[in-house]
């Protein structure tokens, strides 16, 4: 698996404007995410772990699977409330969030579940469900968790009806904005009875995404 040098992730004033106006590649996405993450409140960040945006795509390739699982294990995701898993498959970005994986699968107050936020639901987000559930099961297995396969496969995968992108290029921007808003608003204890919380089709509008991207671009230029 090739290593992406930090120099390739840099955002310059000359090039970065087009990055957020076109579909983001993985290097640019990680660069913007690093910038965004540094600006989020520390007490909110402490509730989260995040995985590299290419890990899920690499996991889907059998030759990389064990390596990816070893990287995930080092993240100790069962000791955190939320895990952000940016996904890029078939050239489209979406955001998978693991909630309360360290809790009992029978918990009523801290519900272990998964959220899949997709700004292009017409593309059928659940086409990834089989791979997501296999990924989740392998993570549990690699950790030596006591839950059996049947219990793990019953963990809910929820797809809230979030605001939708207006063209074929904005998906990466929407995922960055999903992360920004979710980290700031996520409850300390996610309870499935209160789903979808704030994740509704009127959560935000297109103008809010545009303003966010303009600010993020300016910050990234200074940050890097």
N, C-alpha and C positions, 0 to 999 in steps of 0.2 A: 504494500500500500504506500503510495508516494507521500512524502512529507511535504506540506505546503509551507514554504518559507514565509516568514512574517513580511518580508519585502514585497511579496506578491499580493499580500492582503492590503497593502497601504492604499489609502484613498487620497488622491491629490485633487486640488481644485480643478485642474484641467480635465481629469477623467471622471471624477466621482459624480458630477451632475448627471451624466448619461447613465451611470450605474443605477441610480434610483428611478430613472425614467424608462429604463429597459428592464427586462427580466434579470434578476440577480443571479450571478454564478455563486458557487459555494464559498469561494475565497472572499468575495465582496460581502456576502451575507455574514460570514463570521467576523469580518472587520467591523461592520456596522453593529453587530450584536455585542461585540466587546465594548464598543463605545457606549451603547445603550446601557449595558449592564453596569458600567462604572458610574452611571448617573442615577441608578435606581436606589431607593432608600435601603441602607444596610440591614435594617431590621426586617424588611420584606425579603431581601435577597437570601437571608439566613434560612428561610423556609423552603428554599429551592436548590435543586441541583440541575445542571443542564448538560446535555450530551452534545457532542459535535454533530453538525448538520449532515455529515456524510456517513455516520456510523450505521444508520438504519439501512441505507442503500448498500453499503458494503456487507452488512449482515445478510442481506438477501442473496449474496453470492457465496456459495458453499465454501469456496477456498479461503474466504476471509472470516467466516462465521466465528470460529473459536477465538481468533484474535480480538474481534469486536467484543465478544462476551467477557474476555479477560480485562479489556479496558473498562467496560461497564462495571465490572466487579470492583475495580479500584475506586469507583465513584461512590461506593457505599450508599446506594440509593435507598436501601431499606431503613436508613436512619434519618431520612428527610421526609417532609410532608409532600412535596411536589417535585416531579422530575419533568423538565422540559425537553422534548425530543423533536427538534425541527426535522422535517422530512422533505426530501426532494426526490421524487420518482417520476419518470416519464416527462421530465422538464417542468413539473408542477410542484409548488411548495404548499405544505400544510403543517399544522402543529399538533403533535400528540402530547398529551400531558398525563403522566401517571400520578394518581392521587392516593396517598396513604398506603403505599405498598408495604410499609412496615407494620401495619395493623392487622389484627385478625380479620380473615375474610368474612367473619360473621358479625363484625362490629356494626352497630346501628348508628353510632354518633360520628365515627370517622370512617366513612365508607370507602374501602378500596375500590377504585374504579378507574376508567380511562376516559379522557375527553379527546375528541378529534375535531379540531377547528379547521374548517376548510372554506375558503372564500370563493370556491367554484364548485358548489354542490351539484351542479348539473353534470360534473365529471364522475359522479358516484364515488364519494369518499370511502364507502365500505368495500370497494374493490381491494383495499389494502387490509381488510380485516383478518384474513387467513395469515398473512405475514406478520401482522401486529400481534396476534395471539400466539403464534409460534415464537416470536421474539420474547414476549412476556414469559411464556412457559420456560424457555431456555434460560432466561435471567433467573427465575426462581430456582431452576434445577442447578445452575452454576453456583448459586449461593448455598445450596444444600438445605433449602427451606423444607419444612415438614408438610406443606400443603400438597395434596395429590393433584394429578392432572385434571380430573373432573372438576375439582373446586376452582382451580386456576382458570380453566376455560369458561367458568361461569361469572368471572369478574365482568361487570357491565362495561361495554364500550358505547359511550354516549356521543352523539353528533349533534350539538346544538345548532340552531338556525341563526348563524351569525351574519353580519353584513357581507354582501357579495361584491367582488371586484367588477370593474366596468369594462375591462379589456383583458387580453391574454398575457399582459406583462406585469400586472400588479401583485401577483400572488406572494412574492417574497416580501414586498413592502407590507402587505397585510399580516403576514406571519410576525414580522418585527413589531407591528402595532398590537397584535394579539398579545404578544409577550409583554410589551410595555404595560398594557391595561390589566392583564391578568395578574401580573406580579403585584401591582399596586392595589388590586381589589380583592384578591383571593381570600376567602375566609380562613382563619387559622385551622378550623376543623370543617372539612368539606363533607356535607351530609347530602346524600342523594335525594332525600325527601324535599330539599330546597332547590333542587335542580330545575331550571337552568341558571338560577341566580341572575346575574347581570348579562349573561351570554344570550342575547336575543337579537332579532333582526334590526332593532332600532338602537343597538348598543352604541353605535357611532355612525357618522356619515362620511362620505367620500372626501369632503373638504377637510375633515379632521385628519385623515390619513395624509393628505397632501401637506398640511401644515407640519405634521409630525416628521415627514420625510425631509422637508426643508430644514427643520431644526437639527435633525439627526445628521444630515449631510454637513452642515456647518460645524457641528461638534466633532465629527469624524475628521474633518480637515485639520482641526486644532489638536485633536487627541493623538493623531498619528504624524 
